[in-house]
């Protein structure tokens, strides 16, 4: 397991904390593997009833580590096995998945939230999906899921968006944490 992702179990809750503050939790292959392993193993652990994914103050996740991303692009590896494993683990998660977002959530940092059952966003949370501007295709079915969650008349009301981290304006006071 990577020291860049700290996994801890407290009673029925498994916390997965991305811990790479110097890079705003930009995800590396080792981090993807650690997160995927924690999600997968929770499905076989009857004592674990809920998963919580969090970052560090000021940064949930800046998305993919750009150095690794560029290296994979030049070698033709594509997303790579750890990324695919993580995305599949998210989609197949057998426990409720909750995210606690402070600071930036960029790219896959925002996309993974679409797969969570509940997202709590701090007042400093900033969400960004820069795929098109970077000439990339959105990953993890985000181009399918986001419109279904956000389309007028099809998703939850605006208050629930705020509570779920899909912020329209300022978050509710109840979501503020420091």
Phi, psi and omega per residue, in radians:
X1 nan 2.504 -3.112
X2 -1.392 2.467 3.035
X3 -1.319 -0.082 3.084
X4 -1.442 -0.142 3.007
X5 -2.304 2.078 -3.126
X6 -1.743 2.091 -3.127
X7 -1.861 2.233 3.085
X8 -2.470 2.510 3.091
X9 -1.952 2.217 3.072
X10 -2.243 1.768 -3.055
X11 1.082 -2.259 -3.079
X12 -1.501 0.102 -3.054
X13 -1.951 2.194 3.016
X14 -1.757 2.142 3.100
X15 -1.812 2.279 3.071
X16 -2.035 1.862 -3.083
X17 -1.915 2.022 3.046
X18 -1.201 2.292 -2.970
X19 -2.324 1.128 3.103
X20 -2.337 1.115 -3.005
X21 -1.087 -0.537 -3.131
X22 -1.119 -0.410 3.114
X23 -2.047 0.354 3.133
X24 0.920 0.661 3.112
X25 1.048 0.595 2.995
X26 -1.055 2.254 -2.978
X27 -1.423 2.243 3.061
X28 -1.793 2.978 3.096
X29 -1.017 -0.731 3.136
X30 -1.102 -0.658 3.116
X31 -1.185 -0.750 3.085
X32 -1.026 -0.774 3.130
X33 -1.072 -0.771 -3.128
X34 -1.112 -0.765 3.126
X35 -1.126 -0.789 3.136
X36 -1.066 -0.785 3.138
X37 -1.062 -0.716 -3.138
X38 -1.159 -0.683 3.124
X39 -1.216 -0.812 -3.109
X40 -1.091 -0.784 -3.092
X41 -1.215 -0.432 3.101
X42 -1.133 -0.531 3.124
X43 -1.126 -0.421 3.135
X44 -1.797 0.106 -3.109
X45 -1.916 1.762 -3.062
X46 -1.082 -0.415 -3.135
X47 -1.330 -0.377 3.137
X48 -1.515 2.094 -3.079
X49 -1.941 -0.244 -3.069
X50 -2.711 2.560 3.091
X51 -2.015 2.404 3.083
X52 -2.123 2.208 3.081
X53 -1.982 2.304 -3.080
X54 -2.539 2.894 3.050
X55 -1.980 -2.539 3.087
X56 -1.962 2.822 3.102
X57 -0.924 2.244 3.128
X58 1.585 -0.202 -3.116
X59 -2.693 1.931 2.946
X60 -1.309 -1.088 3.034
X61 -2.884 2.318 3.082
X62 -1.451 0.154 3.134
X63 1.632 -2.640 -3.139
X64 -1.236 2.546 2.996
X65 -1.150 2.050 -3.010
X66 -1.149 -0.583 3.102
X67 -1.115 -0.822 3.093
X68 -1.117 -0.695 -3.124
X69 -1.064 -0.812 3.134
X70 -1.157 -0.670 3.106
X71 -1.103 -0.764 3.116
X72 -1.106 -0.638 -3.140
X73 -1.163 -0.651 -3.108
X74 -1.364 -0.426 -3.136
X75 -1.636 -0.128 3.139
X76 1.368 0.286 -3.134
X77 -1.258 -0.335 -3.062
X78 1.202 -2.561 -3.109
X79 -1.180 -0.521 -3.142
X80 1.511 2.716 -3.077
X81 -1.035 -0.787 -3.125
X82 -1.060 -0.680 -3.140
X83 -1.164 -0.828 3.140
X84 -1.080 -0.731 3.104
X85 -1.033 -0.799 3.138
X86 -1.094 -0.817 -3.127
X87 -1.090 -0.685 3.090
X88 -1.177 -0.704 3.113
X89 -1.077 -0.727 3.093
X90 -1.042 -0.854 -3.077
X91 -1.169 -0.507 -3.073
X92 -1.811 0.139 -3.083
X93 -0.928 2.256 -3.078
X94 -1.653 -0.017 -3.134
X95 -2.122 2.721 3.030
X96 -1.010 2.357 -3.098
X97 -2.021 2.090 -3.109
X98 -2.020 2.450 3.082
X99 -2.074 2.480 3.041
X100 -2.019 1.995 -3.011
X101 -1.960 2.126 2.950
X102 -2.170 2.475 3.090
X103 1.228 -2.546 -2.994
X104 -1.377 2.503 2.961
X105 -2.382 1.777 -3.012
X106 -2.021 2.479 3.051
X107 0.999 -2.123 -3.136
X108 -1.108 -0.367 3.026
X109 -1.099 -0.567 3.039
X110 -1.517 -0.720 -3.101
X111 -1.004 -0.739 -3.100
X112 -1.102 -0.453 3.129
X113 -1.152 -0.504 3.111
X114 -1.146 -0.361 -3.133
X115 -1.654 -0.075 -3.139
X116 -1.462 2.675 3.099
X117 -1.386 -0.500 -3.136
X118 -2.700 2.401 3.135
X119 -2.245 2.244 3.042
X120 -1.883 2.170 -3.096
X121 -1.988 2.300 3.044
X122 -1.270 2.910 -3.130
X123 -1.156 -0.308 3.126
X124 -1.633 0.074 -3.094
X125 -1.180 2.366 3.097
X126 -2.325 2.200 -3.076
X127 -1.931 2.413 -3.118
X128 -2.591 2.365 3.054
X129 -2.203 1.478 -3.006
X130 -1.500 0.396 -3.011
X131 -0.973 -0.947 -3.060
X132 -1.074 -0.744 3.120
X133 -1.081 -0.445 3.121
X134 -1.670 0.015 -3.120
X135 1.296 0.536 -3.107
X136 -2.020 2.764 3.048
X137 -1.603 2.322 3.104
X138 -1.013 2.507 -3.071
X139 -1.796 3.004 2.989
X140 0.977 0.676 3.085
X141 1.103 0.340 -3.102
X142 -1.117 -0.550 3.121
X143 -1.261 -0.272 3.054
X144 -1.641 -0.807 -3.022
X145 -1.294 -0.772 -3.069
X146 -1.015 -0.840 3.115
X147 -1.085 -0.570 3.124
X148 -1.200 -0.607 3.119
X149 -1.387 -0.567 -2.983
X150 -1.835 -0.200 -3.090
X151 -1.107 2.366 3.116
X152 -0.973 2.299 3.122
X153 1.426 -0.110 -3.106
X154 -1.987 -0.413 -3.104
X155 -1.873 -3.006 3.123
X156 -1.237 2.836 3.115
X157 -1.139 2.883 -3.048
X158 -0.973 -0.660 3.137
X159 -1.039 -0.718 3.132
X160 -1.202 -0.596 3.055
X161 -0.971 -0.839 -3.109
X162 -1.059 -0.809 -3.122
X163 -1.155 -0.562 -3.110
X164 -1.473 -0.027 3.115
X165 1.592 -0.100 3.089
X166 -1.608 1.306 -2.831
X167 -1.253 2.279 2.968
X168 -2.097 1.613 -3.054
X169 1.592 -2.704 -3.055
X170 -1.452 2.517 3.115
X171 -1.188 2.691 3.064
X172 -1.089 2.640 3.119
X173 -1.002 -0.565 -3.095
X174 -1.133 -0.342 -3.127
X175 -1.575 -0.101 -3.107
X176 -1.280 2.217 3.063
X177 -2.538 2.564 3.074
X178 -2.041 nan nan
